[in-house]
Amino acid sequence: MSSRTARLLVTCGLLVVGLVITGVALQAHHAVAGVYDLNKEVVLEGVLKKLNFTNPHASIELSVPDKDGKVTDWILTTASVTTLTREGITKAAMKPGEKLKVTVLPARNGSPAGFIRNLQLGGRDIKLQID
């Protein structure tokens, strides 16, 4: 086998491995349907406890009281910072202590977690896409 053929085989092999790894990473990142119930929505009203305005997806911790006054902290994932910014949502737009109303796709395993589909903020009703 010539050195040119060997280099070509190595290059092709590395390309295939790279594509497989990239595909697996993208599949894992966008496994929203595997974690959240896409056929169910839950409306939550609570107080913003914490905002993580980071990529690949921003998240918030929302303290939600039930009808008996017991508070549950929900971990809610949302769109990317880029998508939020495009919708006019900046880090300064949401402050801890602020009351929020969100519609979420709840976690399949029943934990207090969800993916935000709709956010009411500053008198606006903002629909968010899964990105």
Secondary structure, 3 states (H helix, E strand, C coil): CCHHHHHHHHHHHHHHHHHHHHHHHHHHHCCHHHHECCCCCEEEEEEEEEEECCCCCCEEEEEEECCCCCEEEEEEECCCHHHHHHCCCCHHHCCCCCEEEEEEEEECCCCCEEEEEEEEECCEEEECCCC
